[in-house]
């Protein structure tokens, strides 16, 4: 299922922010993680209403978000986790952007395996390796004690099926590190 036009426009906007962040930070990537990465890599087979991001220089990333018209969700009457910063954009009121603090996958990710997606000449997103995303989905499912959230396993299976050239050793290591169960990919 192709991605909706509104979602593509939101991705392009975010890609502009991320590319400007990379230039302003001297080459540091802002990483798109979570469900939105799954949506992109599966060409819309799943849905996510938010974009989760990891950036090293949070202050710089926030400055760029504001420049592009994003608004901090504080004051919007929404519950807030102090370790996360939520953002919204008036052109995309149905979507949210979450800046997640800390290093990418707690520093366990091999950043040389990144996936760069150029959306336009002035818009690019950086995603972690598909193995990291699979491990994340399986780890989140395990953290839910296997109760519901079966879509996380479906996402992991779909990513595994669609991926070309999976590094099996890296995948096994990352799934173990995230507390997931690799056998769920084959169930």
MDAnalysis code that builds the backbone (N, CA, C; Angstrom):
import MDAnalysis as mda
import numpy as np

u = mda.Universe.empty(561, n_residues=187, atom_resindex=np.repeat(np.arange(187), 3), trajectory=True)
u.add_TopologyAttr("name", ["N", "CA", "C"] * 187)
u.add_TopologyAttr("resid", np.arange(1, 188))
u.add_TopologyAttr("resname", ["UNK", "UNK", "UNK", "UNK", "UNK", "UNK", "UNK", "UNK", "UNK", "UNK", "UNK", "UNK", "UNK", "UNK", "UNK", "UNK", "UNK", "UNK", "UNK", "UNK", "UNK", "UNK", "UNK", "UNK", "UNK", "UNK", "UNK", "UNK", "UNK", "UNK", "UNK", "UNK", "UNK", "UNK", "UNK", "UNK", "UNK", "UNK", "UNK", "UNK", "UNK", "UNK", "UNK", "UNK", "UNK", "UNK", "UNK", "UNK", "UNK", "UNK", "UNK", "UNK", "UNK", "UNK", "UNK", "UNK", "UNK", "UNK", "UNK", "UNK", "UNK", "UNK", "UNK", "UNK", "UNK", "UNK", "UNK", "UNK", "UNK", "UNK", "UNK", "UNK", "UNK", "UNK", "UNK", "UNK", "UNK", "UNK", "UNK", "UNK", "UNK", "UNK", "UNK", "UNK", "UNK", "UNK", "UNK", "UNK", "UNK", "UNK", "UNK", "UNK", "UNK", "UNK", "UNK", "UNK", "UNK", "UNK", "UNK", "UNK", "UNK", "UNK", "UNK", "UNK", "UNK", "UNK", "UNK", "UNK", "UNK", "UNK", "UNK", "UNK", "UNK", "UNK", "UNK", "UNK", "UNK", "UNK", "UNK", "UNK", "UNK", "UNK", "UNK", "UNK", "UNK", "UNK", "UNK", "UNK", "UNK", "UNK", "UNK", "UNK", "UNK", "UNK", "UNK", "UNK", "UNK", "UNK", "UNK", "UNK", "UNK", "UNK", "UNK", "UNK", "UNK", "UNK", "UNK", "UNK", "UNK", "UNK", "UNK", "UNK", "UNK", "UNK", "UNK", "UNK", "UNK", "UNK", "UNK", "UNK", "UNK", "UNK", "UNK", "UNK", "UNK", "UNK", "UNK", "UNK", "UNK", "UNK", "UNK", "UNK", "UNK", "UNK", "UNK", "UNK", "UNK", "UNK", "UNK", "UNK", "UNK", "UNK", "UNK", "UNK", "UNK", "UNK", "UNK"])
u.atoms.positions = np.array([
    [0.845, -1.163, 0.000],
    [0.000, 0.000, 0.000],
    [0.901, 1.240, 0.000],
    [0.778, 2.090, -1.009],
    [1.632, 3.290, -1.050],
    [1.322, 4.244, 0.100],
    [2.332, 4.998, 0.458],
    [2.176, 5.962, 1.548],
    [1.252, 7.099, 1.119],
    [0.364, 7.548, 2.023],
    [-0.521, 8.661, 1.695],
    [0.275, 9.940, 1.420],
    [-0.290, 10.800, 0.576],
    [0.380, 12.047, 0.191],
    [0.739, 12.894, 1.407],
    [-0.155, 12.971, 2.395],
    [0.108, 13.767, 3.594],
    [1.313, 13.216, 4.348],
    [1.422, 11.899, 4.413],
    [2.545, 11.275, 5.115],
    [3.848, 11.562, 4.377],
    [3.801, 11.501, 3.052],
    [4.996, 11.810, 2.250],
    [5.429, 13.261, 2.449],
    [4.473, 14.175, 2.488],
    [4.796, 15.591, 2.722],
    [5.432, 15.776, 4.095],
    [4.895, 15.090, 5.106],
    [5.462, 15.175, 6.456],
    [6.880, 14.606, 6.472],
    [7.095, 13.510, 5.756],
    [8.438, 12.924, 5.666],
    [9.410, 13.897, 5.007],
    [8.966, 14.558, 3.950],
    [9.831, 15.522, 3.260],
    [10.209, 16.673, 4.184],
    [9.237, 17.176, 4.925],
    [9.502, 18.252, 5.887],
    [10.517, 17.789, 6.927],
    [10.303, 16.622, 7.480],
    [11.233, 16.086, 8.467],
    [12.610, 15.853, 7.848],
    [12.640, 15.404, 6.610],
    [13.915, 15.206, 5.906],
    [14.686, 16.510, 5.743],
    [13.977, 17.614, 5.547],
    [14.641, 18.922, 5.473],
    [15.271, 19.269, 6.820],
    [14.522, 19.039, 7.890],
    [15.033, 19.303, 9.238],
    [16.275, 18.453, 9.502],
    [16.192, 17.175, 9.176],
    [17.302, 16.255, 9.457],
    [18.546, 16.589, 8.641],
    [18.357, 16.974, 7.388],
    [19.505, 17.345, 6.562],
    [20.148, 18.630, 7.078],
    [19.335, 19.602, 7.457],
    [19.895, 20.835, 8.024],
    [20.617, 20.542, 9.332],
    [20.060, 19.651, 10.143],
    [20.718, 19.267, 11.394],
    [22.092, 18.649, 11.101],
    [22.161, 17.759, 10.129],
    [23.448, 17.130, 9.801],
    [24.475, 18.189, 9.392],
    [24.061, 19.125, 8.575],
    [24.981, 20.179, 8.126],
    [25.412, 21.073, 9.286],
    [24.450, 21.470, 10.123],
    [24.741, 22.389, 11.232],
    [25.561, 21.718, 12.331],
    [25.430, 20.408, 12.470],
    [26.139, 19.695, 13.539],
    [27.499, 19.176, 13.094],
    [27.856, 19.424, 11.863],
    [29.147, 18.944, 11.365],
    [29.141, 17.477, 10.969],
    [27.969, 16.946, 10.607],
    [27.904, 15.582, 10.098],
    [27.180, 14.586, 10.975],
    [26.647, 15.025, 12.108],
    [25.900, 14.134, 13.002],
    [24.516, 13.857, 12.409],
    [24.115, 12.596, 12.399],
    [22.796, 12.242, 11.880],
    [21.736, 12.355, 12.959],
    [20.542, 12.749, 12.544],
    [19.336, 12.576, 13.359],
    [18.701, 11.304, 12.813],
    [18.353, 10.399, 13.702],
    [17.889, 9.066, 13.310],
    [16.385, 8.951, 13.453],
    [15.718, 8.480, 12.411],
    [14.304, 8.163, 12.493],
    [14.198, 6.708, 12.914],
    [13.538, 6.458, 14.031],
    [13.425, 5.110, 14.581],
    [11.940, 4.781, 14.772],
    [11.658, 3.605, 15.294],
    [10.302, 3.243, 15.661],
    [9.391, 2.947, 14.486],
    [8.110, 3.125, 14.750],
    [7.082, 2.742, 13.787],
    [7.160, 3.455, 12.456],
    [7.547, 4.722, 12.450],
    [7.636, 5.443, 11.176],
    [8.685, 4.825, 10.261],
    [9.779, 4.334, 10.832],
    [10.786, 3.643, 10.017],
    [10.194, 2.390, 9.386],
    [9.386, 1.684, 10.162],
    [8.725, 0.481, 9.647],
    [7.767, 0.843, 8.519],
    [7.012, 1.916, 8.702],
    [6.082, 2.371, 7.676],
    [6.836, 2.626, 6.367],
    [7.948, 3.324, 6.468],
    [8.721, 3.679, 5.275],
    [9.302, 2.435, 4.606],
    [9.933, 1.573, 5.390],
    [10.603, 0.413, 4.802],
    [9.635, -0.649, 4.284],
    [8.381, -0.607, 4.734],
    [7.377, -1.554, 4.237],
    [6.422, -0.880, 3.260],
    [6.739, 0.336, 2.848],
    [5.921, 1.111, 1.915],
    [4.465, 1.195, 2.362],
    [4.282, 1.486, 3.641],
    [2.951, 1.747, 4.158],
    [2.147, 0.522, 4.552],
    [2.786, -0.618, 4.679],
    [2.045, -1.814, 5.092],
    [1.505, -1.665, 6.516],
    [2.169, -0.836, 7.321],
    [1.727, -0.559, 8.684],
    [1.490, 0.935, 8.809],
    [0.877, 1.342, 9.894],
    [0.587, 2.762, 10.120],
    [1.241, 3.222, 11.414],
    [1.742, 4.441, 11.398],
    [2.240, 5.088, 12.608],
    [1.882, 6.557, 12.515],
    [1.334, 7.089, 13.578],
    [0.942, 8.489, 13.591],
    [2.002, 9.414, 14.152],
    [3.199, 8.842, 14.420],
    [4.255, 9.710, 14.943],
    [5.604, 9.307, 14.369],
    [6.518, 10.252, 14.458],
    [7.883, 10.074, 13.991],
    [8.793, 10.178, 15.216],
    [9.451, 9.090, 15.584],
    [10.374, 9.084, 16.721],
    [11.784, 9.324, 16.208],
    [12.474, 10.259, 16.848],
    [13.808, 10.666, 16.398],
    [14.813, 10.632, 17.525],
    [16.044, 10.346, 17.160],
    [17.169, 10.400, 18.094],
    [18.189, 11.368, 17.497],
    [18.577, 12.369, 18.275],
    [19.596, 13.337, 17.854],
    [20.515, 13.613, 19.032],
    [21.802, 13.695, 18.774],
    [22.778, 13.914, 19.837],
    [22.669, 15.310, 20.438],
    [22.602, 16.322, 19.587],
    [22.535, 17.707, 20.043],
    [21.067, 18.136, 20.065],
    [20.410, 17.862, 21.176],
    [18.976, 18.114, 21.308],
    [18.656, 19.603, 21.131],
    [19.481, 20.473, 21.701],
    [19.224, 21.918, 21.603],
    [19.266, 22.380, 20.144],
    [20.243, 21.910, 19.392],
    [20.348, 22.281, 17.983],
    [19.166, 21.727, 17.197],
    [18.793, 20.483, 17.468],
    [17.670, 19.884, 16.749],
    [16.382, 20.661, 17.038],
    [16.166, 21.035, 18.282],
    [14.976, 21.822, 18.652],
    [14.971, 23.168, 17.923],
    [16.133, 23.796, 17.866],
    [16.247, 25.091, 17.177],
    [15.821, 24.962, 15.716],
    [16.249, 23.903, 15.065],
    [15.907, 23.689, 13.654],
    [14.429, 23.348, 13.506],
    [13.892, 22.537, 14.416],
    [12.457, 22.241, 14.375],
    [11.640, 23.532, 14.429],
    [12.001, 24.425, 15.350],
    [11.286, 25.698, 15.477],
    [11.391, 26.520, 14.193],
    [12.553, 26.508, 13.578],
    [12.768, 27.245, 12.322],
    [11.808, 26.766, 11.229],
    [11.491, 25.475, 11.247],
    [10.612, 24.908, 10.232],
    [9.138, 24.902, 10.651],
    [8.809, 25.622, 11.716],
    [7.419, 25.795, 12.101],
    [6.861, 24.765, 13.059],
    [7.703, 23.888, 13.580],
    [7.233, 22.918, 14.563],
    [6.948, 23.639, 15.875],
    [6.033, 23.086, 16.641],
    [5.661, 23.655, 17.927],
    [5.803, 22.586, 18.997],
    [6.357, 22.986, 20.131],
    [6.500, 22.092, 21.273],
    [5.105, 21.764, 21.802],
    [4.862, 20.486, 22.098],
    [3.544, 20.078, 22.600],
    [3.265, 20.562, 24.014],
    [4.284, 20.989, 24.747],
    [4.026, 21.485, 26.107],
    [2.986, 22.588, 26.034],
    [2.126, 22.573, 26.973],
    [1.070, 23.578, 26.973],
    [-0.128, 23.171, 26.137],
    [-0.047, 22.009, 25.495],
    [-1.147, 21.544, 24.677],
    [-2.082, 20.625, 25.466],
    [-1.839, 20.486, 26.781],
    [-2.696, 19.661, 27.612],
    [-2.420, 18.173, 27.475],
    [-1.265, 17.797, 26.982],
    [-0.925, 16.390, 26.792],
    [0.033, 15.936, 27.877],
    [-0.097, 14.669, 28.254],
    [0.822, 14.100, 29.244],
    [2.222, 14.075, 28.647],
    [3.230, 14.302, 29.493],
    [4.596, 14.396, 28.999],
    [5.525, 13.500, 29.793],
    [6.375, 12.814, 29.113],
    [7.466, 12.083, 29.734],
    [8.653, 13.037, 29.705],
    [9.242, 13.289, 30.840],
    [10.317, 14.275, 30.912],
    [11.543, 13.891, 30.088],
    [11.677, 12.618, 29.712],
    [12.815, 12.210, 28.889],
    [12.530, 12.356, 27.403],
    [11.323, 12.743, 27.060],
    [10.960, 12.857, 25.658],
    [10.368, 14.226, 25.392],
    [10.602, 14.720, 24.204],
    [10.046, 16.004, 23.810],
    [9.127, 15.778, 22.621],
    [7.865, 16.135, 22.770],
    [6.899, 15.970, 21.697],
    [6.723, 17.252, 20.908],
    [6.533, 17.093, 19.611],
    [6.382, 18.233, 18.722],
    [5.192, 18.011, 17.815],
    [4.640, 19.100, 17.338],
    [3.571, 19.037, 16.351],
    [3.854, 20.089, 15.284],
    [3.191, 19.938, 14.146],
    [3.345, 20.907, 13.072],
    [1.958, 21.278, 12.564],
    [1.677, 22.570, 12.416],
    [0.327, 22.988, 12.014],
    [-0.118, 22.445, 10.657],
    [0.815, 22.145, 9.770],
    [0.452, 21.588, 8.460],
    [0.117, 20.099, 8.539],
    [0.441, 19.468, 9.672],
    [0.223, 18.028, 9.849],
    [-0.343, 17.751, 11.245],
    [-1.557, 18.262, 11.521],
    [-2.104, 18.139, 12.871],
    [-2.411, 16.699, 13.292],
    [-2.485, 15.796, 12.333],
    [-2.788, 14.399, 12.647],
    [-1.550, 13.572, 12.961],
    [-0.375, 14.190, 12.892],
    [0.884, 13.488, 13.132],
    [1.643, 14.140, 14.284],
    [2.499, 13.360, 14.919],
    [3.324, 13.882, 15.992],
    [4.783, 13.526, 15.766],
    [5.658, 14.302, 16.373],
    [7.097, 14.074, 16.291],
    [7.618, 13.979, 17.703],
    [8.386, 12.972, 17.981],
    [8.889, 12.739, 19.337],
    [10.414, 12.697, 19.282],
    [11.053, 13.531, 20.076],
    [12.502, 13.515, 20.185],
    [12.858, 12.683, 21.399],
    [13.420, 11.504, 21.153],
    [13.756, 10.553, 22.205],
    [15.218, 10.783, 22.598],
    [15.483, 10.914, 23.880],
    [16.838, 11.206, 24.316],
    [17.665, 9.933, 24.441],
    [18.955, 10.129, 24.520],
    [19.875, 9.002, 24.687],
    [20.480, 8.586, 23.358],
    [21.541, 7.799, 23.411],
    [22.167, 7.344, 22.170],
    [21.275, 6.358, 21.417],
    [21.486, 6.259, 20.128],
    [20.715, 5.369, 19.268],
    [20.774, 3.950, 19.806],
    [19.617, 3.390, 20.153],
    [19.499, 2.035, 20.707],
    [20.522, 1.793, 21.818],
    [20.592, 2.760, 22.711],
    [21.481, 2.685, 23.878],
    [22.937, 2.448, 23.495],
    [23.328, 2.935, 22.323],
    [24.712, 2.800, 21.867],
    [25.049, 1.438, 21.295],
    [24.074, 0.571, 21.132],
    [24.331, -0.789, 20.643],
    [24.242, -0.910, 19.128],
    [23.768, 0.101, 18.469],
    [23.580, 0.065, 17.026],
    [24.892, 0.304, 16.283],
    [25.081, -0.399, 15.195],
    [26.218, -0.169, 14.304],
    [25.787, 0.911, 13.320],
    [26.192, 2.151, 13.586],
    [25.737, 3.287, 12.782],
    [26.283, 3.270, 11.361],
    [27.290, 2.453, 11.094],
    [27.801, 2.365, 9.721],
    [26.815, 1.621, 8.813],
    [25.831, 0.952, 9.404],
    [24.833, 0.211, 8.629],
    [23.599, 1.069, 8.323],
    [23.708, 2.366, 8.484],
    [22.548, 3.240, 8.334],
    [21.943, 3.157, 6.934],
    [20.674, 3.508, 6.890],
    [19.923, 3.568, 5.641],
    [19.604, 5.039, 5.394],
    [20.140, 5.599, 4.331],
    [19.871, 6.996, 3.983],
    [18.831, 7.021, 2.867],
    [17.778, 7.795, 3.086],
    [16.700, 7.898, 2.109],
    [16.592, 9.345, 1.660],
    [16.972, 9.607, 0.415],
    [16.865, 10.957, -0.129],
    [15.469, 11.129, -0.693],
    [14.739, 12.083, -0.124],
    [13.367, 12.328, -0.544],
    [13.305, 13.388, -1.641],
    [14.159, 14.371, -1.533],
    [14.367, 15.432, -2.524],
    [15.814, 15.859, -2.360],
    [16.275, 16.774, -3.190],
    [17.669, 17.209, -3.067],
    [17.927, 17.917, -1.739],
    [16.884, 18.477, -1.131],
    [17.051, 19.190, 0.140],
    [16.379, 18.457, 1.299],
    [16.182, 17.139, 1.169],
    [15.438, 16.393, 2.173],
    [15.931, 14.951, 2.224],
    [16.452, 14.558, 3.395],
    [16.985, 13.202, 3.542],
    [16.747, 12.697, 4.958],
    [16.314, 11.447, 5.057],
    [16.115, 10.793, 6.349],
    [17.170, 9.716, 6.544],
    [17.572, 9.515, 7.788],
    [18.516, 8.458, 8.135],
    [17.816, 7.489, 9.069],
    [17.806, 6.222, 8.677],
    [17.207, 5.158, 9.467],
    [18.308, 4.210, 9.914],
    [18.122, 3.559, 11.057],
    [19.101, 2.552, 11.482],
    [18.987, 1.307, 10.602],
    [19.926, 0.415, 10.768],
    [19.915, -0.844, 10.023],
    [18.610, -1.590, 10.267],
    [18.168, -2.314, 9.259],
    [16.931, -3.084, 9.387],
    [17.042, -4.092, 10.532],
    [18.234, -4.610, 10.777],
    [18.429, -5.541, 11.893],
    [18.113, -4.871, 13.228],
    [18.495, -3.597, 13.368],
    [18.192, -2.844, 14.590],
    [16.687, -2.645, 14.751],
    [16.019, -2.378, 13.645],
    [14.574, -2.162, 13.711],
    [13.842, -3.456, 14.054],
    [14.289, -4.569, 13.495],
    [13.699, -5.865, 13.833],
    [13.907, -6.152, 15.319],
    [15.130, -5.956, 15.790],
    [15.433, -6.186, 17.212],
    [14.583, -5.288, 18.105],
    [14.398, -4.050, 17.700],
    [13.589, -3.110, 18.469],
    [12.140, -3.585, 18.560],
    [11.588, -4.014, 17.450],
    [10.200, -4.490, 17.442],
    [10.046, -5.721, 18.342],
    [10.972, -6.682, 18.231],
    [10.896, -7.898, 19.053],
    [11.140, -7.586, 20.524],
    [12.057, -6.660, 20.789],
    [12.328, -6.257, 22.169],
    [11.145, -5.558, 22.802],
    [10.477, -4.706, 22.042],
    [9.296, -4.029, 22.580],
    [8.169, -5.016, 22.840],
    [8.036, -5.997, 21.952],
    [7.018, -7.026, 22.175],
    [7.321, -7.788, 23.468],
    [8.574, -8.167, 23.665],
    [8.964, -8.895, 24.886],
    [8.716, -8.040, 26.125],
    [8.942, -6.746, 26.028],
    [8.728, -5.846, 27.166],
    [7.249, -5.758, 27.538],
    [6.388, -6.081, 26.603],
    [4.944, -6.082, 26.861],
    [4.488, -7.421, 27.429],
    [5.427, -8.298, 27.750],
    [5.142, -9.631, 28.295],
    [4.331, -10.492, 27.336],
    [4.464, -10.211, 26.043],
    [3.764, -11.016, 25.049],
    [2.257, -10.835, 25.057],
    [1.768, -9.863, 25.801],
    [0.330, -9.598, 25.869],
    [-0.018, -8.543, 24.826],
    [-0.784, -8.895, 23.878],
    [-1.191, -7.982, 22.801],
    [0.034, -7.452, 22.052],
    [-0.140, -6.375, 21.382],
    [0.917, -5.751, 20.591],
    [1.533, -6.734, 19.587],
    [0.712, -7.659, 19.089],
    [1.213, -8.631, 18.114],
    [1.642, -7.954, 16.812],
    [1.174, -6.722, 16.603],
    [1.590, -5.998, 15.405],
    [3.106, -5.779, 15.412],
    [3.713, -5.671, 16.587],
    [5.166, -5.514, 16.662],
    [5.876, -6.723, 16.057],
    [5.372, -7.917, 16.335],
    [5.949, -9.134, 15.753],
    [5.688, -9.156, 14.246],
    [4.482, -8.762, 13.835],
    [4.171, -8.697, 12.401],
    [5.105, -7.729, 11.692],
    [5.394, -6.599, 12.327],
    [6.311, -5.628, 11.735],
    [7.709, -6.229, 11.579],
    [8.181, -6.909, 12.633],
    [9.507, -7.535, 12.583],
    [9.569, -8.578, 11.475],
    [8.543, -9.391, 11.370],
    [8.513, -10.427, 10.322],
    [8.510, -9.813, 8.933],
    [7.743, -8.755, 8.764],
    [7.664, -8.103, 7.452],
    [9.005, -7.464, 7.089],
    [9.628, -6.797, 8.042],
    [10.953, -6.216, 7.788],
    [11.950, -7.307, 7.399],
    [11.909, -8.416, 8.107],
    [12.815, -9.534, 7.828],
    [12.574, -10.084, 6.430],
    [11.316, -10.231, 6.070],
    [10.953, -10.781, 4.747],
    [11.363, -9.839, 3.614],
    [11.204, -8.548, 3.811],
    [11.480, -7.576, 2.753],
    [12.957, -7.191, 2.631],
    [13.720, -7.421, 3.671],
    [15.117, -6.971, 3.689],
    [15.989, -7.787, 2.739],
    [16.924, -7.100, 2.160],
    [17.931, -7.759, 1.324],
    [19.242, -7.805, 2.083],
    [19.841, -8.978, 2.161],
    [21.167, -9.086, 2.759],
    [21.210, -8.882, 4.250],
    [20.357, -9.544, 4.992],
    [20.372, -9.454, 6.463],
    [21.694, -10.006, 6.987],
    [22.308, -9.279, 7.891],
    [23.502, -9.757, 8.591],
    [23.001, -10.600, 9.766],
    [22.979, -11.914, 9.570],
    [22.392, -12.831, 10.554],
    [23.057, -12.727, 11.928],
    [24.374, -12.639, 11.954],
    [25.075, -12.548, 13.245],
    [24.720, -11.250, 13.970],
    [24.696, -10.163, 13.225],
    [24.339, -8.876, 13.824],
    [22.891, -8.905, 14.313],
    [22.001, -9.471, 13.517],
    [20.601, -9.568, 13.912],
    [20.451, -10.359, 15.211],
    [21.097, -11.513, 15.284],
    [21.007, -12.341, 16.498],
    [21.508, -11.578, 17.720],
    [22.651, -10.906, 17.570],
    [23.212, -10.144, 18.691],
    [22.269, -9.041, 19.138],
    [21.726, -8.310, 18.180],
    [20.853, -7.180, 18.522],
    [19.541, -7.640, 19.146],
    [18.985, -8.759, 18.667],
    [17.742, -9.262, 19.253],
    [17.980, -9.665, 20.706],
    [19.091, -10.344, 20.959],
    [19.425, -10.733, 22.333],
    [19.613, -9.492, 23.202],
    [20.346, -8.509, 22.701],
    [20.590, -7.283, 23.466],
    [19.289, -6.559, 23.808],
    [18.309, -6.624, 22.918],
    [17.035, -5.944, 23.150],
    [16.034, -6.811, 23.895],
    [16.438, -8.039, 24.251],
    [15.567, -8.906, 25.043],
    [14.461, -9.576, 24.264],
    [14.621, -9.640, 22.940],
    [13.595, -10.248, 22.101],
    [13.817, -11.735, 21.888],
    [12.918, -12.330, 21.136],
    [12.953, -13.758, 20.831],
    [13.033, -13.920, 19.321],
    [14.210, -14.289, 18.827],
    [14.438, -14.426, 17.389],
    [13.498, -15.457, 16.755],
    [13.107, -16.479, 17.503],
    [12.246, -17.529, 16.933],
    [10.881, -16.978, 16.492],
    [10.477, -15.818, 17.024],
    [9.193, -15.228, 16.620],
    [9.172, -14.828, 15.143],
    [10.344, -14.623, 14.565],
    [10.404, -14.276, 13.147],
    [9.934, -15.422, 12.256],
    [9.996, -16.629, 12.774],
    [9.727, -17.805, 11.951],
    [8.459, -18.530, 12.376],
    [7.699, -17.943, 13.286],
    [6.492, -18.576, 13.808],
    [5.284, -18.434, 12.945],
])
